[in-house]
Amino acid sequence: MKIAVCVRRVPDTSEALVKVDETGRDIVKDKLAFTINESDNYALEEALLLKESAEAEVTLVTVGAKDCTDVLRMGLAKGASRAVRIDDAGLEQADGLALAHVLAGFFSGEPFDLIFTGCIAQDIEDSQVGAALAQYLGRPHAAYVVKLEKKDGRFAVRREPEGGLLEVEELPMPCVVSIQTGGNTPRYASIMGIKRAGARPLEEKGTADLGLADADFESKTKLLRLYVPEVLSAAEMIEGDTGEKAARLAEILKAKGLV
């Protein structure tokens, strides 16, 4: 079985002070650490578990500049068999649909049985890539999956849609699955694995190698401006009985154009 995992390199902003840069369309990154996208890390672990139980070959695929190689090498250190970087020249401002189109260009020439993506890109809060990739490839798709099990050439997947619900589906192969966080425990790479991964070759491709023209990955959305929301402390305590409070609340909502 051939498994691909789409991975993304993102800034770790969990404990950092995030500032908008001078362009107004990006953040200052020179003092930020970078790591693999969180849900992609869970997707990689799910692929490695299948590799151990079903003798699968795991390929990592990313779209990005050369500094993405650290994420690919860490994935190789954990047990992936192959790593491919698709150069992001011309894709710096690509939205989720454009990235999915580029990935589809790669996968249309590669016979993978199963393609994993993370459920969301934590840097831009985008959940489009997995579903759009499946649509471009014409393959079945399941999102927010926390557990999957292979059964007679199909996958039984358990997913967590919004609202705290649980859903079980069956997908035929080949298929695309977007993995939710929390369904497994991502492993750490060993020191020996990291040393060996440093010498492993990485495949590099451009969009032209995938038979794509500029129009094929033109973004449908455009980032206009990033800004930090203004923090205001203008709370109004509403006094009175229930009827008076309701009337005052209705006045406020009407004044703000919310009703």
C-alpha positions as CSV (number, residue, x, y, z in Angstrom):
1,M,0.0,0.0,0.0
2,K,1.3,3.5,-0.9
3,I,0.4,6.3,1.4
4,A,1.1,10.0,1.0
5,V,1.0,12.6,3.7
6,C,0.7,16.3,2.8
7,V,2.7,18.4,5.3
8,R,3.0,22.1,5.9
9,R,5.7,24.1,7.7
10,V,4.2,26.7,10.0
11,P,5.4,29.3,12.5
12,D,5.0,28.3,16.2
13,T,3.1,31.3,17.6
14,S,1.8,29.5,20.8
15,E,4.1,31.5,23.1
16,A,5.2,34.3,20.8
17,L,4.2,37.9,20.4
18,V,2.8,38.1,16.9
19,K,3.3,41.4,15.0
20,V,2.1,42.4,11.6
21,D,5.0,43.3,9.2
22,E,5.4,46.5,7.2
23,T,3.5,45.1,4.2
24,G,0.4,44.6,6.3
25,R,-0.2,41.2,4.7
26,D,2.1,39.0,6.8
27,I,3.6,38.6,10.2
28,V,7.1,39.2,11.4
29,K,8.8,35.8,11.4
30,D,12.5,36.4,11.9
31,K,12.3,35.5,15.6
32,L,9.8,32.7,15.3
33,A,10.5,29.0,15.5
34,F,9.0,26.8,12.7
35,T,7.5,23.3,13.0
36,I,5.2,20.9,11.2
37,N,1.5,21.9,11.2
38,E,-0.1,20.2,14.2
39,S,-2.8,18.2,12.5
40,D,-0.3,17.1,9.8
41,N,1.8,15.6,12.5
42,Y,-1.1,13.5,13.6
43,A,-1.7,12.5,9.9
44,L,2.0,11.5,9.7
45,E,1.7,9.3,12.8
46,E,-1.5,7.6,11.4
47,A,0.4,6.8,8.2
48,L,3.4,5.4,10.1
49,L,1.0,3.2,12.2
50,L,-0.4,1.8,9.0
51,K,3.1,1.3,7.6
52,E,3.9,-0.8,10.7
53,S,0.7,-2.9,10.5
54,A,0.3,-3.2,6.7
55,E,3.8,-2.8,5.2
56,A,3.0,0.5,3.6
57,E,5.3,3.0,1.9
58,V,4.9,6.5,3.3
59,T,5.7,9.5,1.1
60,L,5.8,13.1,2.5
61,V,4.7,15.9,0.1
62,T,4.9,19.6,0.8
63,V,4.6,22.8,-1.2
64,G,7.1,25.4,-0.1
65,A,10.5,27.0,-0.2
66,K,13.8,25.2,0.6
67,D,13.4,26.0,4.3
68,C,10.6,23.4,4.3
69,T,13.2,20.6,4.1
70,D,13.6,20.6,7.9
71,V,10.0,19.4,8.2
72,L,10.5,16.7,5.5
73,R,13.7,15.5,7.1
74,M,12.0,15.2,10.5
75,G,9.3,13.1,8.9
76,L,12.0,10.9,7.3
77,A,13.6,10.5,10.7
78,K,10.3,9.3,12.1
79,G,10.0,6.6,9.5
80,A,8.7,8.0,6.2
81,S,10.2,6.4,3.1
82,R,10.3,9.3,0.7
83,A,10.0,13.1,0.7
84,V,9.0,15.4,-2.1
85,R,9.1,19.2,-2.1
86,I,7.1,21.1,-4.7
87,D,8.7,24.6,-5.1
88,D,6.4,27.5,-4.2
89,A,7.7,29.9,-6.8
90,G,4.6,32.0,-7.7
91,L,2.6,30.4,-4.9
92,E,3.6,32.6,-2.0
93,Q,0.1,34.0,-1.7
94,A,-1.8,30.9,-2.9
95,D,-5.0,30.0,-1.1
96,G,-6.2,26.5,-0.2
97,L,-7.8,25.8,-3.5
98,A,-4.7,26.8,-5.4
99,L,-2.5,24.6,-3.2
100,A,-4.9,21.7,-3.6
101,H,-4.7,22.1,-7.4
102,V,-0.9,22.0,-7.3
103,L,-1.0,18.9,-5.1
104,A,-3.6,17.3,-7.5
105,G,-1.1,17.9,-10.3
106,F,1.4,15.8,-8.4
107,F,-0.9,13.0,-7.3
108,S,-2.5,12.6,-10.7
109,G,0.8,11.1,-11.8
110,E,1.4,9.1,-8.7
111,P,-0.6,5.9,-7.9
112,F,-1.3,6.4,-4.1
113,D,-3.9,4.3,-2.4
114,L,-4.3,6.7,0.5
115,I,-3.6,10.4,0.8
116,F,-3.6,12.0,4.3
117,T,-3.9,15.7,5.0
118,G,-4.3,17.5,8.3
119,C,-7.8,18.8,9.0
120,I,-6.7,22.5,9.3
121,A,-3.7,24.7,8.6
122,Q,-3.0,26.3,12.0
123,D,-1.3,29.4,10.6
124,I,-4.2,30.6,8.4
125,E,-7.0,28.5,9.9
126,D,-7.8,27.0,6.4
127,S,-9.5,23.6,6.1
128,Q,-10.0,23.6,2.3
129,V,-7.0,21.6,1.0
130,G,-8.1,18.0,1.8
131,A,-11.7,18.4,0.5
132,A,-10.5,20.3,-2.6
133,L,-7.8,17.8,-3.3
134,A,-10.3,15.0,-3.2
135,Q,-12.6,16.8,-5.6
136,Y,-9.8,17.6,-8.1
137,L,-8.7,13.9,-8.0
138,G,-12.3,12.6,-8.1
139,R,-11.7,10.5,-4.9
140,P,-13.9,9.9,-1.9
141,H,-13.0,12.0,1.2
142,A,-13.6,12.1,4.9
143,A,-12.7,15.1,7.2
144,Y,-11.9,15.4,10.9
145,V,-11.0,11.7,11.1
146,V,-9.7,10.5,14.5
147,K,-9.5,6.8,13.8
148,L,-9.4,4.5,10.8
149,E,-9.1,0.8,10.2
150,K,-8.6,-1.1,7.0
151,K,-11.2,-3.7,6.1
152,D,-11.2,-5.7,2.9
153,G,-9.8,-3.0,0.7
154,R,-11.9,-0.3,2.3
155,F,-11.3,2.0,5.3
156,A,-13.7,2.4,8.2
157,V,-13.2,5.9,9.5
158,R,-14.5,7.5,12.7
159,R,-14.8,11.3,12.3
160,E,-15.7,14.1,14.7
161,P,-17.8,16.7,12.9
162,E,-18.9,19.9,14.7
163,G,-21.2,19.8,17.7
164,G,-19.5,16.9,19.5
165,L,-21.0,14.3,17.2
166,L,-19.3,11.0,16.2
167,E,-19.8,9.5,12.7
168,V,-18.5,6.3,11.2
169,E,-18.1,5.9,7.4
170,E,-16.6,3.5,5.0
171,L,-14.3,4.7,2.1
172,P,-13.1,2.7,-0.8
173,M,-9.5,3.1,-1.9
174,P,-8.0,5.2,-3.3
175,C,-9.2,8.0,-1.1
176,V,-8.3,11.2,0.7
177,V,-8.6,11.5,4.5
178,S,-8.1,14.7,6.6
179,I,-6.9,13.8,10.1
180,Q,-8.1,15.5,13.3
181,T,-5.7,16.0,16.3
182,G,-6.0,13.8,19.3
183,G,-6.6,10.5,17.6
184,N,-3.1,9.2,18.2
185,T,0.1,10.2,19.9
186,P,2.7,11.5,17.5
187,R,6.1,9.9,18.0
188,Y,9.5,11.6,18.5
189,A,12.3,11.1,16.1
190,S,15.3,9.2,17.4
191,I,18.8,10.7,17.3
192,M,19.9,7.9,15.0
193,G,16.9,8.6,12.7
194,I,17.7,12.3,12.6
195,K,21.3,11.6,11.6
196,R,20.2,9.2,8.9
197,A,17.6,11.5,7.6
198,G,20.2,14.2,7.1
199,A,21.8,12.2,4.4
200,R,18.6,11.1,2.6
201,P,17.8,12.6,-0.8
202,L,14.8,14.8,-1.2
203,E,12.9,15.1,-4.5
204,E,12.2,18.6,-5.8
205,K,9.7,19.5,-8.4
206,G,8.3,22.7,-9.9
207,T,4.8,23.4,-11.1
208,A,6.0,23.0,-14.7
209,D,7.2,19.5,-13.9
210,L,3.6,18.7,-13.0
211,G,2.2,20.0,-16.3
212,L,0.6,23.0,-14.7
213,A,0.3,26.5,-16.1
214,D,0.0,29.7,-14.0
215,A,-3.8,29.8,-14.6
216,D,-4.1,26.3,-13.0
217,F,-3.1,27.6,-9.6
218,E,-4.5,31.1,-9.6
219,S,-5.9,32.0,-6.2
220,K,-9.6,32.8,-6.0
221,T,-9.1,34.8,-2.9
222,K,-6.7,37.6,-2.1
223,L,-5.4,38.7,1.3
224,L,-5.9,42.5,1.6
225,R,-4.8,43.3,5.2
226,L,-3.8,41.7,8.5
227,Y,-4.4,43.6,11.7
228,V,-4.7,43.0,15.4
229,P,-8.2,43.6,16.6
230,E,-8.6,46.6,18.9
231,V,-9.3,45.7,22.5
232,L,-12.1,47.7,23.9
233,S,-13.5,47.7,27.5
234,A,-16.9,49.2,27.1
235,A,-19.1,46.7,28.9
236,E,-22.4,47.9,30.0
237,M,-24.1,46.3,33.0
238,I,-27.9,46.2,32.4
239,E,-29.9,46.8,35.6
240,G,-33.6,46.2,36.3
241,D,-36.0,43.3,36.3
242,T,-36.2,40.7,33.4
243,G,-38.6,42.8,31.3
244,E,-36.4,46.0,31.6
245,K,-33.2,44.1,30.8
246,A,-34.8,42.5,27.8
247,A,-36.1,45.9,26.5
248,R,-32.7,47.5,27.0
249,L,-30.9,44.6,25.3
250,A,-33.2,44.9,22.3
251,E,-32.5,48.7,22.1
252,I,-28.7,48.0,22.1
253,L,-29.0,45.3,19.4
254,K,-31.2,47.5,17.2
255,A,-28.8,50.5,17.6
256,K,-25.9,48.3,16.4
257,G,-27.9,47.1,13.5
258,L,-27.9,43.5,14.7
259,V,-31.6,43.0,14.6
